[in-house]
């Protein structure tokens, strides 16, 4: 059994990973909430597409689906404009769902509104904003 002093060097036949990509991945893994919010935005875009396909909502709602996908993918890349887009989306969705709860008293709207509010509060943290580029 040999103890190699430099264990970070790539073995034979493997290429070293770029430093910028490695640091971006480590920055993203330090903020697991961004990954969860991105998956939530992708789920919302899928729900919007299904709603349009079933003709529950208008064709114009597909614009929101495209914006949700763009925000989610940009947030995974730690882009500041995607952060702003996602922040606006969750703020508007939180207000919309909480307003719907106040009118119809449907508890799923309350849960979704509070979930969006929680995502909003996570996104406005200073340590999240400092990691974005």
C-alpha positions as a printed NumPy array, in Angstrom:
array([[  0.   ,   0.   ,   0.   ],
       [  1.607,   3.248,  -1.084],
       [  0.728,   6.675,   0.191],
       [  0.806,   9.205,  -2.621],
       [  1.546,  12.738,  -1.443],
       [ -0.363,  14.398,  -4.285],
       [ -3.791,  12.749,  -4.489],
       [ -5.422,  15.576,  -6.471],
       [ -3.54 ,  14.885,  -9.692],
       [ -5.467,  13.077, -12.399],
       [ -4.491,   9.496, -13.156],
       [ -3.207,   8.315, -16.488],
       [ -5.728,   8.75 , -19.279],
       [ -7.836,  11.358, -17.451],
       [ -7.87 ,  15.064, -18.15 ],
       [ -7.868,  17.618, -15.342],
       [-11.162,  19.44 , -14.778],
       [-11.146,  23.17 , -15.561],
       [-10.733,  25.248, -12.424],
       [-13.588,  27.649, -13.244],
       [-16.081,  24.827, -13.772],
       [-14.953,  23.112, -10.588],
       [-15.289,  26.286,  -8.508],
       [-18.737,  27.01 ,  -9.98 ],
       [-19.91 ,  23.51 ,  -9.103],
       [-18.553,  23.818,  -5.572],
       [-20.276,  27.213,  -5.197],
       [-23.553,  25.701,  -6.385],
       [-23.246,  22.748,  -4.019],
       [-22.793,  25.146,  -1.097],
       [-26.27 ,  26.52 ,  -1.894],
       [-28.563,  23.491,  -2.229],
       [-31.606,  25.749,  -2.078],
       [-30.774,  27.078,  -5.538],
       [-30.919,  23.564,  -6.928],
       [-34.279,  22.951,  -5.236],
       [-35.683,  26.26 ,  -6.496],
       [-34.487,  25.456, -10.023],
       [-36.252,  22.089,  -9.949],
       [-39.372,  23.786,  -8.591],
       [-39.316,  26.274, -11.458],
       [-38.93 ,  23.419, -13.958],
       [-41.873,  21.654, -12.314],
       [-43.959,  24.82 , -12.61 ],
       [-43.095,  25.107, -16.277],
       [-44.172,  21.499, -16.87 ],
       [-47.442,  22.138, -15.011],
       [-48.045,  25.214, -17.144],
       [-47.467,  23.283, -20.366],
       [-49.84 ,  20.527, -19.243],
       [-52.448,  23.123, -18.317],
       [-52.196,  24.689, -21.77 ],
       [-52.357,  21.292, -23.465],
       [-55.538,  20.433, -21.542],
       [-56.963,  23.836, -22.511],
       [-57.434,  24.996, -18.926],
       [-55.433,  28.133, -19.649],
       [-54.692,  30.178, -22.718],
       [-51.902,  29.664, -25.228],
       [-50.213,  32.861, -24.018],
       [-49.268,  31.141, -20.741],
       [-46.525,  29.263, -22.59 ],
       [-44.485,  32.464, -22.341],
       [-44.376,  31.948, -18.567],
       [-43.217,  28.386, -19.082],
       [-40.304,  29.56 , -21.218],
       [-39.387,  32.187, -18.623],
       [-39.526,  29.599, -15.821],
       [-37.195,  27.269, -17.732],
       [-34.826,  30.128, -18.56 ],
       [-34.722,  31.276, -14.944],
       [-34.153,  27.755, -13.634],
       [-31.289,  26.943, -15.987],
       [-29.674,  30.345, -15.475],
       [-29.962,  29.953, -11.715],
       [-28.075,  26.662, -11.933],
       [-25.315,  28.564, -13.741],
       [-25.314,  31.172, -10.931],
       [-26.214,  34.052, -13.251],
       [-27.43 ,  37.273, -11.648],
       [-30.094,  38.025, -14.295],
       [-31.574,  34.555, -13.761],
       [-31.639,  35.231, -10.031],
       [-33.612,  38.419, -10.658],
       [-35.996,  36.617, -13.02 ],
       [-36.585,  33.806, -10.531],
       [-36.961,  36.25 ,  -7.646],
       [-39.638,  38.167,  -9.535],
       [-41.407,  34.932, -10.48 ],
       [-41.592,  33.569,  -6.938],
       [-42.643,  36.951,  -5.536],
       [-45.497,  37.277,  -8.033],
       [-46.5  ,  33.637,  -7.553],
       [-46.502,  34.021,  -3.759],
       [-48.775,  37.036,  -3.99 ],
       [-51.005,  35.336,  -6.527],
       [-51.468,  32.147,  -4.525],
       [-52.006,  33.987,  -1.241],
       [-54.58 ,  36.225,  -2.94 ],
       [-56.311,  33.138,  -4.323],
       [-56.406,  31.678,  -0.808],
       [-57.971,  34.845,   0.562],
       [-60.728,  34.672,  -2.057],
       [-61.453,  30.938,  -2.233],
       [-60.049,  29.592,   1.064],
       [-58.369,  26.682,  -0.703],
       [-55.565,  25.254,   1.393],
       [-53.42 ,  24.08 ,  -1.545],
       [-53.162,  27.739,  -2.575],
       [-52.037,  28.635,   0.933],
       [-49.344,  25.944,   0.906],
       [-48.088,  26.987,  -2.522],
       [-48.11 ,  30.653,  -1.55 ],
       [-46.108,  29.985,   1.614],
       [-43.676,  27.785,  -0.317],
       [-43.082,  30.589,  -2.831],
       [-42.64 ,  33.029,   0.055],
       [-40.049,  30.702,   1.572],
       [-38.197,  30.556,  -1.755],
       [-38.316,  34.362,  -1.967],
       [-36.8  ,  34.695,   1.49 ],
       [-34.06 ,  32.225,   0.575],
       [-33.192,  34.08 ,  -2.627],
       [-32.831,  37.478,  -0.957],
       [-30.178,  36.255,   1.492],
       [-26.866,  38.083,   1.135],
       [-24.758,  34.921,   0.914],
       [-26.844,  33.771,  -2.063],
       [-26.421,  37.116,  -3.838],
       [-22.661,  37.143,  -3.23 ],
       [-22.177,  33.818,  -5.035],
       [-23.847,  35.026,  -8.248],
       [-21.925,  36.479, -11.166]])
